[in-house]
Amino acid sequence: MDLPADFELQQAGQGATLVLSGDWTATGLGRAGARLADAARGRPPSTLSLAQLGRFDTAGAVALLNAGAAPPLDAIGDRPDVRALLALVQGAQRDKPAPALGAAVPAGLYGLLVRLGQGVAHLGHELYHTFIFYGRLLSALARLAIDPRRFRLAPTVSLMERAGLDALPIVATTTFFVGATIAFLGTDLLAQFGAQIFAVELVGIGVLREFGVLVTAIILAGRSASSFAAEIGAMRMNQEVDAMQVMGVDPFEALIIPRFIALLVMTPLLTFVAMIAGLAGGVLVVWAVVGLSPAFFLQRMLDNVGVTQFYTGICKAPVMAMIIAAIGCRQGMEVAGDVESLGRRVTTAVVQALFAIIITDAAFALLFTGLGL
């Protein structure tokens, strides 16, 4: 049977000592937490005495933290279980989810400034944790480079099939119709100037330089980033990631590196297929509308478009792959223990991946324009 939780605040010079007694557990806590909050208001204790403390669980830790009566963790030396539980609850409180969308916010200009400040603070929080994630990812890649035997080939090949080969039909179909649409609109517009033949250059440059890699990255952002976030997030919810750490398995090596490498290998291949499919759609429309044969189309492509546009587009693919894989895996690792958190993180993974893809493509466009490519 639990002993009722109790406490005593003893003044000692400039500070106060909090003496805990009884069992500070979910069943023995009672009103002790509320009474402690009232007693510690205005004079928080500087030291903690645990000599009379019985059992202690997370309910007691929450009561101490909410009352503002928990001293620094390094000052708790005689009860390591208390120190560990306080650290666990502190971490959970720091990582608690954002308020619900329906939460009340101030109105008017003050409310606008509050929401703006919250948005800036959230952005800074996301950037900070993103840099931490990339640092851990680089460390895991460095360990893998030093000892290649740590590389997990079987899950990587399986993920290459799921993230790459399984996405081939949708990527090829989408870019085929994108190329056909560009050709149709281009021939219709250029017909007003009697320059329908330049639809070949329009299709070639558009598909090779931009649309091939961009459409592939957008499809992978919606398909693979969400899949990575959901898979890893579900493992976080089921505490499988914690079990890996207990067994001495690095989650980055077991879960993130295989997905990162799989997408890094398959995205350039999917981009190449997307380019071929987009050109095929353009060839078909130009042949049907303008009457230019496929042989003439390809010859004009070689003469006026060249391979520079192909290299310009394909070099973006590895960068897009790294962005998509890292964002999807990071959001999966941020999932808490509830389904709402899983859904929120999956949505965030897709939105962030799409936003990062557009920004990266714009940065590449500025870079290549400055280089004269």
N, C-alpha and C positions, 0 to 999 in steps of 0.2 A: 504494500500500500504506500502511495506517495505521501511524504510529509509536506504540509503546506509550505509554499514558498514565502520567505520573509526577507527583510533586509534591515540594516541600520546604517545611518550616515553619522560617522564620527568625525568631528572637526579636529584638525591637527594643524595648527599654525595657519598658513595661508591657503591650505588645501583641505580636502575632505576625503575620508576613506569610506568606501562602500563595502559593508560586510554583508555578504549573502549567506543565507541559511536555508535549510529545507531543500526540497526538490523543485528546481526551476524547469519543469516539464509541462507538456500540454495539459496533463491532468492535475498537476499540483500547483500550477501558476495562480489560478484564481484572479483576484484583483491586485495582486502584487505589482504587476507591470504598470497599471494605472496609478497606483499610489506612489511608485517610484518616480514616475514622470512628474507628478506634482511636487514631490519632495526635492527632486534634482533640478527643478526649474530655477534658474538664476544662480545656482551654486553646484555645477556639475562636479562629481568626484574626480580626483586626480589619481587615486590608487584604488585597487580592488583587492579585497581579502576573500579568499575562497576556502579558508580552513574549515568553515562550518557548512560549506555547500555540499549537498548530496548529489543527486543526479541532475543532468543538464542536457537539454536537447535544443532543437532549432527554435521551438516556441520561446524558450528562455532567452536565446540569442536575439530574437526579434524584439522581445520586450526590453532588453538592455539597450539595443541600438535605437529603438523608437523613443526611449526615455532620455537618450543622450547621456547615458551613464556608463558607456563602455570606454575604458581607457585604451591607449595605444596597444596594439596586439603584442608588440615586443616587450611590454611590461607585464604580460601574463606568463609567468614561467613555471608555476607549480602545477598547473592543470593544462596539459597540452590539448586535451579534448575540448576544453572551453575555447582555447585559442583557435583551434581548427574550425569549430562550429561558427564562431564569430566571423572568421575570415570567409567562410562559405556563404553566410547570410549577407555579409557586406558585398561580396561579388555579385550575388543574385540581385540585390537592390540596385547596384550600379547598372546592371544589364537588363533591368525591367523594361518591358515594351513601352512604346510611346502611348500617350493617352488615346482613347478611342476617338474616332472622327466626330462622334456626337457630343464630345465633352464640351462643357460651357467655356467660352472664351469671351474676354471683354469686347464690348462693341465700340464702334467709332474709331477715331484716329489712334487711340491708345491700343485698341485691339489689333489694328493693322500693324502697329509697331511691335506688339508682342508676337504676332505670328511671323513677322519678318525676322525678329531676333531668334525665335525658335528654329526657323528654317536655316538661318546662318549657323546657329549652334549645331544643328543636326548635320549640316554639310561638313563642318569642321570635324565632327565626331566620325563621320563616314570616311573622310580623307585620312584621319589619324589611324583608324583601324584597317583601312586599305593598305597603308604603308607598312603596318605591322604584318599583315598577311603576305604582302609581296616579299618582305624580308625573310619570313619563315619559308616561303616558297623557294627563294634563292638559296637559302641554307640547305634545304632538302635536295635541290638540284646539285649543289656543290658536293654534298655527301655522296650522291649518286655518281657524280663524275669521278670522285676519288675511288669509290668502290662500286664498280658496275654490277657486282653480284647482288646488290640490293635491289636492282631493277626487277619489277614484277612483269614478266613477259605475257603470261596468260591473261590477266585482266586487261592489259593494254591492248592486246589483239582483239579481245572480245569487245572492248569499247570502241576500237577502230571500226569494227563491223557495225555496231549499233549507231555510233555517231557519224560514220562516214558512208559506208555502203548502203545502209538503210535509208539514208537521206538522198541518195543518188536520183531516184525517180522524181521526187518533188523538185529538186534543184534543176534537173534537166528540163522538166516540163515548164516550170516557171520561167526560166531564162529563154526557152524557145519562144514562148508567147511574148516575152519582153522584146526580144530581137525582132519578132514579126511586127509588133506594134510600132517600134521605132522605124522600121522600114516602111510601113504603111503610111504613117504620119509624114515621114520624110519625103516620100515620093509624091504625096498629095500636095505638100507645101512647095516643093521644088518644081512641080509641074507648072506653077504660076510663072516661073522664070525660065522655063525650058531647060532646066538643069537637073532632070531626074537622074541622070547618070551619077551625080554626086551623092545619091543615096547610098552607094557602096561605101564611100568614105564615112558617111554619117553612121551607118550600122557598124562598120569595123571599129572606128574610134570609140563609139559609145559602148559597145559590148566589151571590147578588149580592155579599155582603159578604166571604165567605171562600173557598168551594170553587171558584168560577170562576177566580180569579186563582191560588189555591194549586195546584190541579191543573195548570193551564197551566204554572206555574213549575216544578213537579216534573218534568213531561214534558220541558220544555226543558232542565232540568238534566241529565237522563239522555240526552237526544238531542243537544242543541246544544253543551253544555259539553264532553261527551266528544268530539264531532266536531271542535270547535275545537282541543282539546288534541291530538288525534291528527293532524290536518292540519298544524298548525304544528310539532308534535313530529317528524313524518316529514321535514319540510323541514329541521329542525335536524339530524336524523341524516344527511341527504344533503348537508349543508353548503350548502343553498340560501340560508339566512338569511345566512351568512357571505359568500356570493357577492353578495347584495344590498348588503351593507355595503361591499364592495370596489368595487362599481359606483356607490356614492354614493346608494343608495336606502335610505331609512329604513324598517326593518321595521315600525315602529309605524304609519306611514302606509300601507304597502302591505298589511299583513296584519291588523293589530289594529283600526284605525279602521273599515274596511269591515264587519267582523264586529260591532263594537260598535254602529255606527249601524243595521245591518240588524236586529239583535235589538231595539234600542231602538224602532224603528218598528213591527216586526211583533208584539211581545209584547202591546201594548194591543189590537191588532186580534184576535189569537188569544184574548185574555181576553174580549173582547166576544162572539165566537162561542161560547166556552165557556159564558158566562152564558146565551145564548139556548138552547143545547143542553141545559143543565141545567134551565132552566125548562120546556123542552119535555118532558123526561123526567118532571118533577114534574106537569105538566098531564095527561099521559097516565095516570099512576097515579092521581091524584086523580079524574080523570074515570071511570076504570074501577072504582075501589074505592068511592069516596064518591058518585059520580054528579054531581059538580059540573061544569058545562059549562066549556069553555075561556073563553067570554066572561065568565062569572061569576068565574073564576079571575083573569083579567087585570084586571077591574074592582076586585076586592078587593085585588089587588096595588097598583093605583094609589091606592086609598083608604087602605090601612093600612101599606104598605111604603114607597112613594114612591121618588123618584129619589135621595134621600140615600144609601141603601144602595148604589146603583149607583155613585155618585161615590166612596164610601168604598172600594169594591173596585177600581175602575178606576185610581185614583190610585196604587195599589201596583204596578201593572204596569211602569211605567218603571224603578222602583227595582229590582224583581226582574230586569229585563232587564240593567241595568248590572252587577248582581252576577254573574249567570250568565256574561255575555260576558267580564267582566274575569277571573273565576276560570279559565274555560276557556282563554283566551288566555295568561294568566300561566303556567299549568302547562305549556302547550305550549312556551313560551319557555324553560322550565327543563329540558327534556329534554336528556339527554347523548347520547353517540354509540352507545348500545346499545339493543337491543329491550327489555331488562328495565326500563330507565329510562323508555321510552315507555309500557309497560304500567302501571308504578307511577304515573306522572304522570297518565295518563288516569283511573285509579281515584281518585286524589287529587282530581282536578277534580270528578268526580261527587259524591264524599263531601263535599267542602268546599262545593260549590254547594247541595246538599240541606241541610246544616247551616246555612248562611247564610240560606237561604230561610225555614226554620223560625224562626230567631232574629229575622229581620227582620219576619216576620208577627206574632210575639209582641210585638215592639216597637211595631208599628203598632196592635195591639189595645190595648196600654196607653195609647198616645198618644190614640187615638180615644175610649177610655173616659174619660180625663181631660178631654177636650174636650166630653164629653157627646154624642158622635155615635153 
